[in-house]
């Protein structure tokens, strides 16, 4: 039998390559399966938490800002309801059509309309965009009543800052405004609240310097959002902590009165309690309305404030540094007495000038005062007497005494731009100007001219320290959250009581002795009599030619070339309670311009309101009566002086 041949099978054959591909595919499937198991089983808890975090958002709730009051609890800065309108684009449809409908109910200026349309284009369709803020209740109610016909237009009520006293406390309280990039850069550890769009913080004044107390702490809201970030519901909410309420030392009535007395001038006044250091009034004129800044000031208003030559944005009571003029003479006298360079009863002859080398220093009285001791030197404000005192004692000891009395040092108050003034020394001139100190420099300093500069606050502190013999420290905050802060007891200033008594006697003579420079502004009630000192500081050089022909009167000069007028005082003489300083820029004579203002402020403080007319000299009563009849209207500023 022959060997049988079997036919070959025709089915598919598995090649080695096919086996490799199959193995690879199975491997990939296996890896995918392992990875899916890892994601869904082993790491399920981790990814469930991540998904939960994406679904739940945390949002900060701005706290209510702390309020600011005067010493009697009257509001200086409050939060009030802010009626505003917002638009949600996805509900409103065409934004322009929605704005047209809204414009039939409230006024929407073109610039405001353009801003809204720009913000609507930049933000997601479901994000609210503010259309209008600070509506009055009638406007708000009108929009609310028409809400069914205004899809996507939503009336809301929030809080915004309001300053009810406007100009009266603008330089002290300051104002708030939206956080800027510059504000954020200045923060060492930025509060997350500052990241909230249009969140408001203090920009000037107490609002800025006590921002940490006033701001408060944020609340927290947990909200559920969908996959595109739209808010679905609020899950829970924790309210924040409101900021602390501050009580200032300011007496609002006295502050308003001070501003009324300075109206029409570029001026400043400070009234201080000589025992506690409480600043009862700090007025800087003219003021400005801080409410203009809360929602962003217009360019017209901003340029108006910047270009006003009376500088309404400047707090002249602490930022303005002026030659103190003759109000500095008490400092020179005390320096000379403490040094032993002069005695109380020693006299100096005043022929109307003093010559040092080839230079002549003139007294304000051309014919001279004759023989002057300390008492008469202060009473008549004799320049030659104090030229001689300054020459004897020298600038370094005058500077040290000025620092002791509060001039040339920075007083720590919650206010920005506090000036230190300037009490020059020999070393200061060498260091800053690379020049030696000259005798003529000391003589100029002897009457508060030359390099010496002081602020109205410093002059009030000087008066308080002379009046009490204690190192009284000024303060502006009286309490926090209804808890009063006890004032620190002022230490003895360390001056010889006999020297202080002699200087006080001279200041008393200025006002209460006939022919004293402040005699016309005396207080007729002896129990409330004030002691003071006038000052008139030059802001221009008087040439020898002008002096020969006759010095121009202030009235004949442009406003910005006239002398500064100053006066410092305290009262009552026998038991001092308040010290005061007043400066009127380019006001002319201190005794004629500022002395009556000082007297009126002291009387207002002592009586806690308008005093009887009998407290004033008979010659002033008609004017006082007419002024009271015109209050609260303030006199208009002379436009021709401001050109």
Secondary structure as UniProt FT lines:
FT   HELIX           16..37
FT   HELIX           38..42
FT   HELIX           44..55
FT   STRAND          56..61
FT   STRAND          68..69
FT   TURN            71..72
FT   STRAND          75..87
FT   HELIX           89..92
FT   HELIX           95..103
FT   TURN            104..105
FT   HELIX           110..122
FT   TURN            125..126
FT   STRAND          129..135
FT   HELIX           137..145
FT   HELIX           147..149
FT   TURN            151..152
FT   STRAND          153..162
FT   TURN            164..165
FT   HELIX           166..169
FT   HELIX           170..173
FT   STRAND          176..178
FT   HELIX           181..186
FT   HELIX           192..195
FT   TURN            197..198
FT   STRAND          200..202
FT   HELIX           205..209
FT   HELIX           211..215
FT   STRAND          219..225
FT   TURN            227..228
FT   STRAND          231..238
FT   STRAND          246..248
FT   HELIX           252..262
FT   TURN            263..264
FT   STRAND          267..273
FT   TURN            274..276
FT   STRAND          278..285
FT   HELIX           291..294
FT   HELIX           299..307
FT   TURN            309..310
FT   TURN            312..313
FT   HELIX           316..319
FT   HELIX           325..328
FT   HELIX           329..339
FT   TURN            344..345
FT   STRAND          348..350
FT   STRAND          353..356
FT   TURN            357..358
FT   STRAND          359..362
FT   TURN            366..367
FT   STRAND          370..372
FT   HELIX           374..380
FT   HELIX           383..393
FT   HELIX           395..404
FT   TURN            405..406
FT   HELIX           426..433
FT   HELIX           439..446
FT   TURN            447..448
FT   TURN            450..451
FT   STRAND          453..454
FT   HELIX           456..468
FT   STRAND          477..480
FT   TURN            481..482
FT   STRAND          483..484
FT   HELIX           497..512
FT   TURN            514..515
FT   TURN            517..518
FT   HELIX           519..521
FT   HELIX           526..528
FT   STRAND          530..537
FT   HELIX           544..549
FT   HELIX           554..556
FT   HELIX           559..561
FT   STRAND          564..571
FT   STRAND          578..584
FT   TURN            585..586
FT   HELIX           590..593
FT   HELIX           595..607
FT   HELIX           613..615
FT   HELIX           618..620
FT   HELIX           621..630
FT   TURN            631..632
FT   HELIX           639..642
//
